[in-house]
């Protein structure tokens, strides 16, 4: 997603076409995706955001304080429940019909406890398979501890998600309460999580 990369290259890493953001607890995964969304909106693009629970309104206002009403109208929020097939169709149809959709985010695409249900994997796989060079897709889930002591954290979704070509990023908390590490396949990025996002 070239336009977004140009705006955030000095701070956040450019988004590839498909990203699975695996987060170790409630440490800022939604905030990171909102920060990318803000950059898309400010560059004139459109964002589709699907989630079972809408982002915290205070954090949303903090991150979007510089986004005017016209740009904010290009942020489309979709709340989903158990009807996952319906939400995947909504997302794909919106991407194909609305102009300049440059980012799709599916936040908390699977419950944080237990294995990812097959229907949840089916939902995100359907959306990931409709990716394109002009639109990045970010799916967010909680990582979980592995019974194998040699593996610190595991990623939900397994090989079915890997088969879509999605790139896995890990967001980890560092020792300092505000310190975060974003571990991508090519590089680690270190940030502080502040009220206005990652700095």
C-alpha positions in Angstrom: 0.0 0.0 0.0 2.3 2.7 -1.3 0.5 5.9 -0.2 0.3 4.7 3.4 4.0 3.6 3.3 5.1 7.1 2.2 3.3 8.8 5.1 4.5 6.5 7.9 7.9 5.2 6.7 9.7 7.3 9.4 7.6 5.7 12.2 5.6 2.5 11.4 6.7 -0.1 8.9 4.9 -0.2 5.6 2.0 -2.6 5.5 2.3 -5.6 3.1 -0.8 -6.8 1.3 -1.9 -9.1 4.1 -0.9 -9.0 7.8 -1.9 -11.2 10.7 -1.1 -9.1 13.8 -0.8 -11.5 16.7 -0.9 -9.6 20.0 0.2 -10.8 23.4 -2.7 -9.5 25.4 -4.5 -6.1 25.4 -1.4 -4.1 24.6 -2.3 -1.9 21.7 -3.1 -4.0 18.6 -6.3 -2.1 18.0 -4.4 1.2 18.5 -1.8 0.2 16.0 -4.4 -0.6 13.4 -6.3 2.6 14.1 -3.0 4.5 13.5 -2.6 2.9 10.1 -6.3 3.7 9.5 -5.7 7.4 10.3 -2.9 7.6 7.7 -5.1 6.0 5.1 -7.9 8.5 5.8 -5.5 11.5 5.7 -4.1 10.3 2.4 -7.6 10.2 0.9 -8.3 6.5 1.2 -11.1 4.5 2.7 -11.0 2.0 5.6 -13.3 -0.9 6.3 -13.2 -2.0 10.0 -14.9 -5.1 11.2 -15.0 -6.1 14.8 -17.3 -7.8 17.4 -16.8 -4.8 19.7 -16.2 -1.2 18.6 -12.9 0.5 19.6 -12.8 2.6 22.8 -14.4 5.9 21.9 -11.8 7.9 23.9 -8.8 6.3 22.2 -10.6 6.7 18.8 -11.0 10.4 19.4 -7.4 10.8 20.5 -6.1 9.1 17.4 -8.5 10.7 15.0 -8.3 14.3 16.4 -6.6 15.6 13.2 -9.0 13.8 10.8 -11.8 16.1 9.6 -15.4 15.0 9.1 -15.1 14.4 5.4 -12.1 12.1 5.9 -13.8 10.4 8.9 -16.8 9.6 6.7 -14.5 7.2 4.8 -14.1 5.0 7.9 -16.7 2.3 7.7 -17.3 0.3 10.8 -19.0 -3.1 10.7 -19.9 -5.0 13.9 -20.2 -8.8 13.6 -21.7 -11.5 15.8 -22.1 -15.2 15.1 -23.2 -14.6 11.5 -19.6 -14.7 10.2 -20.4 -15.7 6.6 -22.6 -12.6 6.3 -19.8 -10.2 7.5 -17.2 -11.7 5.1 -19.7 -11.1 2.2 -20.3 -7.5 3.5 -16.6 -6.8 3.6 -15.9 -8.2 0.1 -18.9 -6.5 -1.5 -17.9 -3.1 0.1 -14.3 -3.5 -1.1 -15.5 -4.2 -4.6 -18.1 -1.4 -4.7 -16.7 1.5 -2.7 -14.0 3.7 -4.2 -10.4 3.9 -2.8 -10.7 1.1 -0.2 -7.0 0.9 0.8 -7.3 -0.8 4.2 -9.4 -3.6 5.7 -9.1 -4.4 9.4 -10.7 -7.4 11.1 -10.1 -6.8 14.8 -10.4 -9.7 17.3 -11.4 -12.0 14.4 -11.4 -15.0 16.8 -12.1 -15.5 20.5 -9.1 -15.0 22.8 -9.7 -18.4 24.5 -9.2 -21.8 23.0 -8.6 -22.8 19.4 -9.8 -20.6 16.6 -13.2 -22.0 15.5 -13.4 -23.2 11.9 -16.1 -20.6 11.0 -13.9 -17.8 12.1 -10.9 -19.1 10.1 -13.3 -19.4 7.1 -14.4 -15.8 7.5 -10.9 -14.2 7.5 -9.7 -16.6 4.8 -12.5 -15.5 2.5 -11.5 -11.9 3.0 -7.8 -12.5 2.7 -8.3 -14.3 -0.6 -9.8 -11.1 -2.0 -6.8 -9.0 -1.2 -5.1 -6.8 -3.8 -2.0 -4.7 -4.3 -4.0 -1.5 -3.7 -5.6 -2.6 -0.5 -3.9 -4.0 2.6 -5.8 -6.4 4.9 -4.9 -6.6 8.6 -6.4 -9.2 10.9 -5.8 -9.1 14.6 -6.0 -11.8 17.2 -4.5 -12.6 20.7 -1.6 -14.9 20.7 -1.5 -17.8 23.2 1.1 -19.7 25.3 2.3 -23.0 23.8 2.7 -26.1 25.9 6.0 -26.5 24.1 8.4 -24.6 26.4 10.7 -23.9 23.4 8.0 -21.8 21.8 7.0 -18.6 23.7 3.8 -17.7 22.0 1.6 -19.3 19.3 -0.4 -17.7 16.6 -4.1 -18.5 16.1 -5.3 -19.9 12.8 -2.5 -22.2 11.9 -1.6 -23.4 8.4 -4.9 -22.3 6.8 -4.0 -18.7 7.3 -0.4 -19.2 6.2 -1.7 -20.7 2.9 -3.4 -17.4 2.1 0.0 -15.7 1.9 -0.6 -13.6 5.0 2.5 -12.2 6.8 2.6 -12.6 10.6 3.6 -9.8 12.9 3.9 -10.1 16.6 3.2 -7.2 19.0 4.9 -7.7 22.4 5.1 -5.7 25.6 8.6 -4.9 26.8 9.7 -4.4 30.4 8.7 -0.8 30.6 4.9 -0.5 30.8 4.7 1.7 27.7 7.4 0.0 25.6 6.2 -2.2 22.7 8.1 -4.4 20.3 6.6 -5.0 16.8 8.4 -8.1 15.5 8.0 -8.5 11.7 9.7 -11.1 9.5 12.4 -8.6 8.4 12.9 -6.4 11.4 12.0 -5.5 15.0 10.5 -2.1 15.7 10.5 -0.5 19.2 7.9 2.0 20.2 6.3 3.7 23.2 2.5 3.5 23.4 1.2 7.0 24.2 -2.3 8.6 24.1 -1.8 9.6 20.5 -0.6 6.2 19.4 2.8 4.5 18.8 5.8 6.9 19.0 
